Amino acid sequence: MEAIKLKWKQLTVGPVQANCYIVWNSQDEALVIDPGSEGERINQELNNLNVKPIAILLTHAHFDHIGALEEVRKEWQIPVYLHPDEKDWPENPDLNGSSFFPMVKPVKASKADREIKHGQSLTLGHFTCDVLHTPGHSPGSVSFHFEGEGIVLSGDALFMGSIGRTDLPGGSHETLIKSIHNELLSLDEETLVLSGHGPTTTIGEEMNTNPFLNGFSL
C-alpha cells in the first residue's frame, strides 16, 4: 500500500492542560486521540479541518484524557478503543481519578467499544499504527506508534524532560521506567513524541537528556 501522509494538530484542553490530538490523512479520515475536555471545541476543530473522524483512540482512561469522550463519540458516532486493563475506568470516577480532583466534575462515560492489545497492528481506514503497552502511569496505558511517519503518541508515559506520575491507582514507577526503556527508547531516535501533556520532543532527545531516564533523579 502506498504510504499515507499524516498531518496532526495538538489541542491543549481542560484544567490540567492535557493534549488532545487530531491526526488525519490525505483521504481526510481523522483519528481523535484522548478527547480530555472541551468537546465542543474538539468537534468544531474537526469541522474546521473538514475531516471525517473514524475512531477515538485512548492512551489511557484518566479523567483528563476522557472528559469529552461522550461528546465527541455521540457527535460523530464512532468507536472508542482502549486497553482492557482499564475497561471499567471510563464509567468510574474513583478509577479514572476525577473524584480526587475537586476542580473537575466526576467523569462518567460509557465503556470503550473495542479492546486493543500490545503488539497489535491497528488498521483503521487508511491508518495503520502499532499498539505498544506502556503501563506504569496506569495499568492500561498504551502508546500509538505510526512507524512510517516517525510519530509515537505516548500518552502520559513520556514527556519532554519528565515522565508520568505514578501515585494514582495502579501506578508503578518501576513499571513505567521499564515500559519506557523497553517500548519507547527502542524506537528510532528521530521518532517524534506527541505527549499527553506539554510540548513535543523526540526519542533521541529524551534518551540523552531526560533526568528520569539517566539516573539523575535517583
N, C-alpha and C positions, 0 to 999 in steps of 0.2 A: 504493500500500500504506500502511496506517495505520502511523504511527511506533511503533516498538517501544522501550519504555523500558528502558534498560540499567541494571544495577547492577554494581558491581565491588568486588573485595577484593584488597588487596595482602598478599602473604606474603613476608617477608624471609627468605631461606634461604641456607644454606651458609657456608663460611668467609670468603668475601669479601662477604657480605651483599648478594646480588643480589635483585632484586624479581621474584617470580613473580606474575602477575595471573590471577585468575579473573573473567571477565566473563560475566554471564548476563542473560537477558531474561525477559519476562513469560510466555513459553512454557516456562520452566525449562530452556531449552537453555543450554549453557555452552561457552565457549572457554577454553582454558588457554594463557596466553602465557608463554613462557620458563620451563619447569619446570627450574630450575637445580640443585636439590638437594632432599634431604628428601622423596623421592617418597611415602613412607608418609604424611607429614603433609599433602601436597597432596591425595592420594587421600581421606584422612579428611575434609579440609575440604570436598571435593566431596560426600561423603556427608552431612556435617553440613548443608550448604546444600540438600540434597535436589534437586540439579540433575543434568541429563544432559549430560555432555561430548560434543561432536560433532566437535571438532578441536583440534589443538595448533598454535599459530602461533609461529614463532621469529623474533624480530627479527634475530638473527644466531646463529652457531654456536660461540661461545666456550664453554669448559667450564662456566663459572659460570651459563650460561643453558640448558645441555642436560644437566646431570649427572643429572637424574631423568627424562630423556626416555623411556627404555625402560620404567621402572617405571610411569609414567603411561600410556604408549601401550598396554602389554600389559594393564593393568588394565581399560581402557575400550575397547580395540580400535578406536581412532580414528586418522585420518590426520594426518600431520605436514606442515606447509607451510614451505618455506624457499626463499630466493633461490638460483638455480642457481650463482651465483658462489662459493657455499660448499657445494656439493652433496657434496664429499668430506670436509668438515670433521668431521662427527659421528663418523666412524669412525677419525679420525687424530689422536692426541694432540698431535703436533707442530703441526698446523694449528689445532686447537681450543684450544691453549695449555695444556692440562693437564700436558704434560710439562715445562713451565717452572716449575711451582709445586710445590715439594716437600711442601707441606701437604695436597695433594689426590692422590688416586689417579688414574692415567691414565684418561681418559674415552673410552670406545669405544661408540658407538651405531650402530644401523642408519641408512642414509640416509633422508632425508625421502621421503614418498610423493608429494608434489605440489610443483611449482615455482610460484613467484609472481614477478611482474614489475612494474616501475614503471608506474604509471598504471592498473593493473588494478583493476577494481571487483570485490571478492571477496564472493560471496554464499554463506553457509553457513547452512543452515536459514533462520531469520528474521533473521539478522545480515547487514548489508552494511557493508563498510568499503573504503576506498581504500588501495592499497599505494603507499607513497612510498619509492623507493630513496634511501637516505641514507648512502652509503658514506663512508669516511674513518676511522672507528674500525676497521672491517673492510670488505672489498670488497663483501660481500653484505648489509650492514646495511640493514634496512628499518624504516619506521615505519608503524603501522596507524592510519589516521585515520577515526574514526567521526564524520563531519561533522554528522549530525543530532543527535548527543548532545554535540557540542563537546568531544570527547576525542581525544587522539593518544597512542599508546603509542610512545615514541621510542627504546626500547632504550637503547644506550649512546652515542647521538649527542649528546643534550642532557640536562643535569642542572640542578637548581637551582644557579645561580651557577657552573656549570662546564660542561665538555664532555668527551666520551670521550677516553681515552688513544689515542695514535696510534703507539706504539712497538712494537706487536706486528706479526706478519707481515701484510702487506697494508694496513697503516695509513698514512694520509697526513693531516697537519694541514691542508694547503691544501685537499684534497678535502673534509674534514669541514666546514671553515668554509663552503665553497661549498654543500655539501648543506644545512646548517642555514639559511643565508640564503635559498637558492632554494626549499626544500621545506617548512621548518618556520616560519620567520619570516613567510612569505607567508600563513599561516593566520590566522584571526580571532584577535585579541589576547586574547579571553576563553577561547580553547581551553585546556582543562586538559591539562597534560603529565604523563603517567604514565611516569616514567623507569625505567631499568634498575637504578639504584641511588639511594638517598636519597629525600627527600620529594617530593611533588607540587609543581608550580609552574604557571605559565601562560605562554603565548607572550608576552603583553604584559610580564609581569614580567621575563622573560629578555631581551626586546628592550631594555628600559630599564636593566637593572641588571647583566646578566651581563658581567663584565670581558673575557671571551674574545671577546665579540661586539661590543665597543665600543672596541677598540684599546688598552685599558689594559694588556694583558698583553704587548704587542709591545715 
